[in-house]
């Protein structure tokens, strides 16, 4: 029953709402969306809107350059919200909106408007929000917004403005948000925002501004967010932001700043977001961020910084995001990040770092309990595209699973060491990589896939990482998974070659031994057989020395002695020394004798 009642009420509301709109519109409650409502003013019907409609959105196409009383014809002069964005509007008549006295919000963004008459919004005194972004407006008359005193939000981004007259915003004393980004403005007069004392957000990025006068923002004491990105600013005077004590966000990336003078941010104690990505800064003075105790996000990437002074961030204890990538940093001091206990993201990629102190990241640790268990808040660490040759993960980023331990602990979520000069990993690093839950990038390193170097590492990490070999040459460019087959074949080849060498050595020895044996046998067989007679030649001298070597063959009947002798003068007596070898044949004796005759 209740459902039926609700359906009846909804249907009644829809019928009543539809009665508020012409046939080309769809209405719900007090809001109307129409298609081609003002595309052809010569073919307009007598249908009108109910006076209660207060929000109107027109789509596809609108002509505001043919007649001034378009809104009067449709009886919609009481609307407070008008959306004409993306309607192909090229021109607006001077008094196109003069009947909309109650208009508070007007959206003309995304059209092709080139000019605005000085009295286009003259009768819209209650206008609070005006959106003119993404048009082709080249100039704004100094009196265009002079009557719009209640204007709070003004967006003119994405146009073709070259200059802003110093009195353009003179009467907009309630202006809070002003967006002038992506134009071609080359100069800002120091008095341009002089009467905008309530201004909190100012965007001047993407212009061609070359300098900022020191007093340009001196009156804007409520300023909280200032964007000067992507201009041609070469220098910032130390007093430029002196009165902006409430400034929380300052963007100056993409300029041509060569240095930041000490004291430039001295009065900005509320600063939390600072972007100095400038391409030209070569040095950061240790006192530059001394008074920015609440700084959380600091970007000084894409500069020419070579060294980070140990005291540079010592006062920024709330720093959470630090970007130092794409500089010329060669060395990081052990105390460079001292006191940064809230640091969660650190980017040191694209520098020239070769080696890191083992305790360099330990300065981000903070104690969590009475046992002095130290835990780091560091979640994202990027060291890609440096010159690091070795990295002991367990030493740099230890992981202790015992919360009662005093050992330091890191809980990384992302670690990038790609494109360095790592060739292998030690055992401790393999263990660390297996235990960590962090997304780890080790790609594009010159990994040495030699079987004796990386095979065990691959076996320990193949389920978690995929790396590509740089050496040896036959594996270059291939996934390290090929080591399983390659090293298996290499091991087989090693065993085969060892066996082959042993066999060859044994074969050579056997052949040599055979040849020697054959030669000995042949020599024995070829010895001449002599008659079994024995001849003795007595000495002819009184003193004779006889050294004799003889072969004696003994037979039962007689024996023969063949002798070679050296004869010299000695006493007349003879000494005979002999040795005999007796074969299996008892009738055959071979005797070797030394005979000395003295």
C-alpha positions in Angstrom: 0.0 0.0 0.0 2.8 2.4 0.9 4.6 1.6 -2.4 1.4 2.5 -4.3 1.1 5.8 -2.5 4.8 6.7 -3.3 4.3 5.8 -7.0 1.2 8.1 -7.2 3.1 11.0 -5.6 6.1 10.6 -7.9 3.8 10.4 -11.0 2.0 13.6 -9.9 5.3 15.4 -9.4 6.5 14.3 -12.8 3.3 15.5 -14.4 3.4 18.8 -12.6 7.1 19.2 -13.4 6.5 18.6 -17.1 3.9 21.3 -17.2 6.7 23.7 -16.3 8.6 23.1 -19.5 8.2 23.5 -23.3 8.2 20.3 -25.4 11.9 20.6 -26.2 12.9 20.3 -22.6 12.9 17.7 -19.9 12.1 19.0 -16.4 12.3 17.5 -13.0 11.3 19.5 -10.0 12.5 23.0 -10.7 15.3 22.1 -13.0 15.1 22.1 -16.9 17.4 20.6 -19.5 16.7 21.7 -23.1 18.1 20.9 -26.5 18.5 23.6 -29.2 16.3 25.9 -27.2 17.8 29.1 -28.7 19.1 27.7 -32.0 16.5 29.4 -34.2 14.8 32.4 -32.7 12.5 32.8 -35.8 10.8 29.5 -35.1 10.1 29.8 -31.4 6.7 28.5 -30.2 4.4 30.2 -27.7 5.4 27.7 -25.0 7.0 29.1 -21.9 8.6 28.0 -18.7 6.8 28.3 -15.4 8.2 31.1 -13.3 9.2 28.6 -10.6 12.1 27.1 -12.8 15.4 28.3 -11.4 18.0 26.0 -13.0 18.3 25.8 -16.8 20.8 23.8 -18.9 20.8 24.1 -22.7 22.7 21.6 -24.9 23.9 21.3 -28.5 23.6 24.8 -29.9 22.6 28.3 -28.8 22.5 31.6 -30.6 23.0 34.6 -28.3 23.9 37.1 -31.0 20.6 37.6 -32.7 18.2 38.9 -30.1 18.4 40.4 -26.6 15.1 39.2 -25.2 15.5 35.5 -25.6 15.0 34.7 -21.9 12.1 37.1 -21.7 10.3 35.2 -24.5 10.5 32.0 -22.6 9.5 33.6 -19.3 12.6 32.4 -17.5 14.0 35.6 -16.2 13.9 34.3 -12.6 16.5 31.6 -13.1 19.5 31.6 -10.8 21.6 29.0 -12.6 22.3 28.9 -16.4 24.5 26.4 -18.1 25.4 27.2 -21.7 28.7 25.2 -21.8 29.6 23.4 -25.0 27.0 25.2 -27.1 29.1 26.4 -30.0 28.6 30.0 -29.0 30.8 32.4 -31.0 29.4 35.8 -30.0 27.3 37.3 -27.2 25.1 40.4 -27.7 25.8 43.2 -25.3 22.5 42.8 -23.5 22.0 39.1 -23.9 21.6 38.5 -20.1 20.2 41.8 -19.1 16.8 40.2 -18.1 18.5 37.7 -15.8 18.6 39.9 -12.7 18.6 37.0 -10.3 21.4 35.0 -12.0 24.0 33.7 -9.6 25.9 31.2 -11.6 26.6 31.3 -15.4 28.6 28.7 -17.3 29.8 29.7 -20.8 32.9 27.4 -20.9 33.8 25.3 -23.9 32.5 27.6 -26.5 34.2 29.7 -29.2 33.7 33.1 -27.8 36.4 35.6 -28.9 35.3 38.9 -27.3 33.2 40.1 -24.4 31.5 43.5 -24.4 32.3 45.7 -21.5 28.6 45.5 -20.4 27.9 41.8 -21.1 27.4 41.1 -17.4 26.4 44.7 -16.4 22.9 43.8 -15.2 23.8 40.6 -13.4 24.7 42.2 -10.1 24.0 39.0 -8.2 26.5 36.9 -10.2 28.6 34.8 -7.8 30.2 32.3 -10.2 31.2 32.9 -13.8 32.9 30.3 -16.0 34.5 31.4 -19.2 37.1 28.7 -19.6 38.1 27.0 -22.9 37.1 29.8 -25.2 39.2 32.0 -27.5 38.9 35.3 -25.7 41.9 37.5 -26.5 41.1 40.6 -24.3 39.0 41.5 -21.3 37.9 45.1 -21.0 38.8 46.7 -17.7 35.1 47.4 -16.8 33.7 43.9 -17.9 33.4 42.8 -14.2 33.1 46.2 -12.5 29.5 45.7 -11.5 29.9 42.1 -10.3 30.8 43.0 -6.7 29.5 39.7 -5.4 31.6 37.6 -7.7 33.4 34.9 -5.8 34.6 32.4 -8.4 35.9 33.5 -11.8 37.4 31.0 -14.3 39.0 32.3 -17.5 41.5 29.5 -18.1 42.3 28.1 -21.5 41.7 31.3 -23.5 44.1 33.6 -25.5 44.6 36.5 -23.1 47.9 38.3 -23.6 47.5 40.9 -20.8 45.3 41.7 -17.8 44.6 45.4 -17.2 45.6 46.4 -13.7 42.0 47.5 -12.9 40.2 44.5 -14.4 39.4 43.1 -10.9 39.4 46.4 -9.0 35.8 46.1 -7.9 35.8 42.3 -7.2 36.5 42.7 -3.5 34.8 39.4 -2.7 36.8 37.3 -5.3 38.1 34.1 -3.7 39.0 31.8 -6.7 40.6 33.2 -9.8 41.8 31.0 -12.6 43.9 32.5 -15.4 45.9 29.4 -16.4 46.8 28.4 -19.9 46.6 31.8 -21.5 49.5 33.8 -23.0 49.8 36.5 -20.3 53.4 37.8 -20.2 53.1 40.4 -17.5 51.2 40.9 -14.3 51.0 44.5 -13.0 51.8 44.8 -9.3 48.3 46.3 -8.7 46.3 43.7 -10.6 45.1 42.0 -7.4 45.4 45.0 -5.1 41.7 45.0 -4.1 41.2 41.3 -4.0 42.0 41.0 -0.3 39.8 37.9 0.1 41.6 35.9 -2.6 42.5 32.4 -1.5 43.2 30.6 -4.7 45.1 32.1 -7.7 46.2 30.1 -10.7 48.5 31.8 -13.2 50.2 28.6 -14.6 50.8 28.0 -18.2 51.4 31.6 -19.2 54.5 33.5 -20.4 55.2 35.5 -17.3 58.9 36.3 -17.0 59.0 38.1 -13.6 56.9 38.7 -10.5 57.2 42.1 -8.8 57.8 41.7 -5.0 54.6 43.6 -4.1 52.3 41.7 -6.6 50.7 39.5 -3.8 51.4 41.8 -0.9 47.7 42.6 -0.3 46.5 39.0 -0.7 47.0 38.1 3.0 44.3 35.3 2.7 46.1 33.6 -0.2 46.4 29.9 0.5 47.0 28.4 -3.0 49.2 30.0 -5.6 50.1 28.3 -8.9 52.9 29.8 -11.1 53.8 26.6 -12.9 55.1 26.6 -16.5 56.0 30.2 -17.0 59.3 31.8 -17.8 60.2 33.2 -14.4 63.9 33.5 -13.9 64.0 35.0 -10.4 61.9 35.3 -7.3 62.7 38.1 -4.8 62.9 36.9 -1.2 60.1 39.3 -0.2 57.6 38.1 -2.8 55.6 35.9 -0.4 56.5 37.8 2.7 52.9 38.8 3.6 51.3 35.5 2.6 51.5 33.8 6.0 48.5 31.6 5.2 50.0 30.1 2.1 49.7 26.3 2.2 50.4 25.5 -1.5 52.9 27.1 -3.8 53.7 25.7 -7.3 56.6 27.1 -9.3 57.5 24.1 -11.5 58.6 24.5 -15.1 60.2 27.9 -14.8 63.8 29.0 -15.3 64.8 29.6 -11.7 68.6 29.1 -11.2 68.4 29.3 -7.4 66.1 29.9 -4.5 67.4 32.7 -2.2 67.5 32.0 1.5 64.5 33.5 3.3 62.1 33.3 0.2 59.7 31.0 2.2 60.8 32.4 5.6 57.3 33.7 6.5 55.3 30.8 5.1 55.1 28.7 8.2 51.8 27.1 7.0 53.3 25.9 3.7 52.5 22.3 3.2 52.9 21.8 -0.6 55.9 23.2 -2.5 56.7 22.4 -6.1 60.1 23.7 -7.4 60.4 21.4 -10.4 62.2 24.1 -12.4 64.9 22.5 -14.6 67.6 25.0 -13.6 68.1 25.0 -9.9 71.7 23.9 -9.2 71.9 24.5 -5.4 69.5 24.5 -2.4 70.8 26.4 0.6 70.5 24.5 3.9 68.3 27.2 5.4 65.8 27.4 2.5 63.1 25.3 4.2 64.1 26.1 7.8 60.8 27.8 8.7 58.5 25.4 6.9 57.8 23.0 9.8 54.5 21.9 8.3 55.8 21.0 4.9 54.4 17.7 3.7 55.0 17.6 -0.1 58.3 18.9 -1.6 59.2 18.5 -5.3 62.6 19.7 -6.4 63.0 17.2 -9.2 64.3 17.9 -12.8 66.9 20.4 -11.7 70.7 20.4 -11.7 71.3 19.7 -8.0 74.5 17.7 -7.3 74.5 17.5 -3.5 71.9 17.3 -0.8 73.2 19.1 2.3 72.8 17.0 5.5 70.8 19.9 7.1 68.5 20.7 4.2 65.4 18.9 5.6 66.3 18.8 9.2 63.4 21.1 10.2 60.8 19.4 8.0 59.7 16.6 10.3 56.2 16.4 8.8 57.6 15.8 5.3 55.7 12.9 3.7 56.5 13.1 0.0 60.0 14.0 -1.3 60.8 14.1 -5.0 64.5 14.5 -6.0 64.5 12.6 -9.3 66.2 13.7 -12.5 69.0 15.8 -11.0 72.7 15.3 -11.0 73.0 13.9 -7.5 76.1 11.7 -7.1 76.1 11.1 -3.4 73.6 10.9 -0.6 74.9 11.7 2.9 74.2 9.4 5.8 72.2 12.2 7.5 70.5 13.7 4.4 67.1 12.4 5.6 67.7 12.9 9.3 64.5 13.4 11.2 62.1 12.6 8.4 60.1 10.1 10.4 56.9 10.8 8.5 58.4 10.2 5.1 56.3 7.8 3.0 57.5 8.4 -0.6 61.1 9.1 -1.7 62.1 9.4 -5.4 65.8 9.5 -6.2 65.6 8.1 -9.7 67.5 9.3 -12.8 70.5 10.6 -10.9 74.2 9.5 -10.8 74.2 7.7 -7.5 76.8 4.9 -7.5 76.8 3.9 -3.8 74.6 4.4 -0.8 75.5 4.5 2.9 74.0 1.4 4.5 72.2 3.6 7.1 71.0 6.3 4.7 67.3 5.2 5.1 67.5 4.4 8.8 67.0 8.1 9.6 63.3 7.6 8.7 62.8 5.2 11.6 60.7 6.0 14.6 60.2 4.1 17.9 56.7 2.5 18.4 56.8 0.9 21.8 58.7 0.7 25.1 61.1 -1.8 23.7 62.3 0.9 21.3 61.1 -1.1 18.3 61.9 1.1 15.3 59.6 1.2 12.3 59.9 3.3 9.1 56.9 4.9 7.4 58.6 4.7 4.1 56.3 3.0 1.6 57.6 4.0 -1.9 61.3 4.1 -2.7 62.5 4.8 -6.3 66.2 4.4 -7.1 65.7 3.6 -10.8 68.2 4.8 -13.5 71.2 5.4 -11.3 74.7 3.8 -11.3 74.3 1.4 -8.4 76.4 -1.8 -8.7 75.4 -3.6 -5.5 72.4 -3.4 -3.2 72.2 -5.4 0.0 68.4 -5.3 0.7 68.6 -6.7 4.2 71.2 -4.1 5.1 69.5 -1.0 3.6 65.9 -2.0 4.4 65.8 -4.6 7.2 62.6 -6.4 8.0 62.1 -7.6 11.6 58.9 -9.6 12.2 59.3 -9.4 16.0 57.5 -6.3 17.2 59.3 -6.6 20.6 62.7 -6.5 18.9 64.8 -3.3 18.9 65.9 -4.2 15.3 64.6 -1.6 12.7 61.8 -2.6 10.4 60.7 -1.3 7.0 57.3 -2.1 5.4 57.8 -1.1 1.8 55.0 -1.3 -0.7 57.0 -0.4 -3.8 60.8 -0.5 -4.5 62.3 0.4 -7.9 65.9 -0.5 -8.7 65.5 -0.9 -12.4 68.1 0.4 -14.9 71.1 0.4 -12.6 74.2 -1.8 -12.9 73.3 -4.7 -10.8 74.7 -8.0 -12.0 73.9 -10.5 -9.2 72.3 -10.7 -5.8 73.7 -12.1 -2.5 72.0 -14.7 -0.4 70.7 -12.2 2.1 69.0 -10.2 -0.6 67.4 -13.3 -2.1 65.9 -14.1 1.4 64.7 -10.5 1.7 63.1 -10.5 -1.7 61.3 -13.8 -0.9 59.9 -12.3 2.4 58.9 -8.9 1.2 55.4 -8.0 0.1 56.6 -4.9 -1.8 56.2 -4.6 -5.5 59.9 -4.8 -6.6 61.2 -3.8 -10.0 64.8 -5.0 -10.8 64.4 -5.0 -14.6 66.8 -3.5 -17.1 69.9 -4.3 -15.1 72.9 -6.0 -16.7 72.3 -9.4 -15.0 75.1 -11.9 -15.4 73.3 -15.2 -16.1 76.5 -17.3 -15.8 75.6 -20.6 -14.2 78.1 -20.1 -11.4 76.8 -16.6 -10.6 73.1 -16.3 -10.9 71.7 -19.9 -11.1 71.0 -20.3 -7.4 69.5 -16.8 -7.3 67.2 -17.8 -10.1 66.2 -20.9 -8.3 65.3 -18.9 -5.2 63.3 -16.1 -7.0 62.0 -17.6 -10.2 58.5 -17.8 -8.8 58.6 -14.1 -7.9 60.7 -12.2 -10.4 61.4 -12.3 -14.2 64.7 -10.8 -15.1 66.6 -10.6 -18.5 70.2 -11.6 -19.1 72.9 -9.2 -20.3 75.6 -11.9 -20.3 76.9 -14.3 -21.3 76.6 -13.4 -25.0 74.5 -16.5 -25.9 71.9 -15.6 -23.3 71.8 -11.8 -23.9 68.3 -10.4 -24.0 66.7 -13.6 -22.9 64.7 -14.3 -19.8 66.7 -15.8 -17.0 64.4 -18.8 -17.1 66.6 -20.2 -20.0 69.3 -20.8 -17.4 67.5 -24.0 -16.3 68.2 -25.6 -19.7 71.4 -23.8 -20.4 73.1 -24.7 -17.2 71.8 -28.2 -17.4 73.4 -28.6 -20.8 76.5 -26.8 -19.6 76.8 -29.3 -16.7 76.5 -32.2 -19.0 79.1 -30.8 -21.3 81.4 -30.3 -18.3 81.0 -34.0 -17.2 81.4 -35.2 -20.7 84.6 -33.2 -21.3 86.1 -34.4 -18.0 85.4 -38.0 -18.8 86.8 -37.6 -22.4 90.0 -36.1 -21.1 90.5 -38.9 -18.5 89.8 -41.6 -21.2 92.2 -39.9 -23.6 95.0 -39.8 -21.0 94.5 -43.4 -20.1 94.4 -44.4 -23.8 97.7 -42.5 -24.4 99.3 -44.2 -21.4 98.1 -47.6 -22.6 99.5 -47.0 -26.1 102.8 -45.7 -24.8 103.1 -48.6 -22.4 102.3 -51.1 -25.2 104.9 -49.6 -27.5 107.6 -49.7 -24.8 106.7 -53.3 -23.9 106.8 -54.3 -27.6 110.2 -52.6 -28.1 111.7 -54.4 -25.1 110.4 -57.8 -26.2 111.6 -57.2 -29.7 115.1 -56.2 -28.4 115.3 -59.4 -26.4 114.3 -61.5 -29.2 116.9 -60.0 -31.5 120.0 -60.6 -29.3 122.7 -62.6 -31.2 123.6 -66.2 -30.1 127.5 -66.7 -29.6 129.6 -69.9 -29.3 130.0 -71.1 -25.7 133.7 -70.5 -25.5 135.6 -68.6 -22.9 138.6 -66.3 -23.8 140.8 -64.6 -21.3 143.3 -61.9 -22.3 145.9 -61.5 -19.6 147.3 -58.0 -19.0 150.6 -57.2 -20.6 151.6 -54.6 -18.1 153.0 -55.0 -14.6 150.4 -52.7 -13.1 147.0 -53.3 -14.6 143.5 -51.9 -13.7 140.6 -53.7 -15.4 137.0 -52.6 -15.2 135.0 -55.1 -17.1 131.3 -55.6 -18.0 130.6 -59.0 -19.5 127.7 -61.2 -20.6 128.3 -64.8 -19.6 126.2 -67.6 -21.0 126.7 -70.8 -19.1 126.3 -74.1 -20.7 127.1 -77.5 -19.3 130.2 -78.0 -21.5 131.8 -74.6 -21.6 131.1 -70.8 -21.3 132.1 -67.6 -23.1 133.0 -64.2 -21.6 132.9 -61.0 -23.8 134.7 -58.2 -22.1 135.4 -54.4 -22.5 138.2 -53.1 -20.4 140.0 -49.9 -19.4 143.6 -50.7 -18.4 145.8 -48.6 -16.2 148.7 -49.0 -13.9 147.8 -50.6 -10.6 149.3 -53.3 -8.3 149.5 -56.7 -9.8 146.3 -58.4 -8.5 142.8 -58.9 -9.8 139.4 -58.4 -8.2 136.3 -59.8 -9.9 132.8 -58.7 -8.9 129.9 -60.3 -10.7 126.1 -60.5 -10.7 124.2 -63.2 -12.5 120.6 -63.6 -13.6 119.4 -67.1 -13.9 116.4 -67.8 -16.1 113.8 -70.6 -15.8 116.2 -72.8 -17.8 118.8 -74.1 -15.3 121.2 -74.5 -18.1 121.1 -70.9 -19.1 122.8 -68.3 -16.9 123.3 -64.7 -17.8 126.0 -63.1 -15.8 127.2 -59.5 -15.5 130.6 -59.1 -14.0 132.9 -56.3 -12.9 136.5 -57.4 -13.0 139.2 -55.3 -11.6 142.8 -56.3 -12.1 145.2 -54.5 -9.8 
